[in-house]
């Protein structure tokens, strides 16, 4: 009998400024994949829609407000991760209220997609880069 696979749904947001740069955050020490650069976001909780999770996570992680109706579903990734399977849903927006702060990250950085290849990123995030160019 096959072991039942646990699937974890995660949302992330590609926030784009007018200059074409996107916001990445560096995972803090003491967390899984510490030191890697990722798009902000987080886990979809039970009974929560991906859009609600995205709104909640961006508020918690960056202290900004987004309108989910202004977030375009862009692409997804499917990746095994620590005995589970991760489905990462990437949304894109160029609209938010407030100035992003690193509330749960070591650092924030605005960067052009072509320069993202120079940063270490989690396996599920790295394939998104080419979609942003």
C-alpha positions, 0 to 999 in steps of 0.5 A, a space after each residue: 500500500 502506498 503512503 498517502 502524500 501530504 500536499 502543501 499549498 503555498 501562495 507567493 506574490 511577484 510585486 512589480 515596481 514601475 522600473 520592472 524590479 520585483 520584490 524578493 525576501 531573504 529567508 531568516 536564519 533558523 527557518 527551512 531554506 534559511 538564506 535563500 531568496 524568495 517571493 513573499 507569501 506563505 502557506 494556505 491554511 485549511 478552509 482558506 482560499 489562495 487569494 485570502 491566504 495571499 492577502 493575509 501573508 503579504 500583510 503579515 510578512 511585509 506590512 502592506 495591503 493588497 487587493 486580490 482582484 488586482 493580483 493576476 494568477 501567473 504560474 504554479 510550481 510542483 516540488 517535493 519538499 521535506 517529505 511533503 509535496 509543495 504546490 506553489 501558486 505565484 500571483 503578480 501585481 503592481 498595486 499595493 498600499 504601504 511600503 514593504 518592510 522585512 517583518 519576517 525576513 532577513 532582508 528585502 531587495 528589489 531586483 530585475 528578473 535577469 539578475 535573479 539568477 545570481 541569487 540562491 532561490 528555493 527550487 520551487 521559486 527559481 523556475 518563475 524567473 523566466 516568466 517575469 521577463 
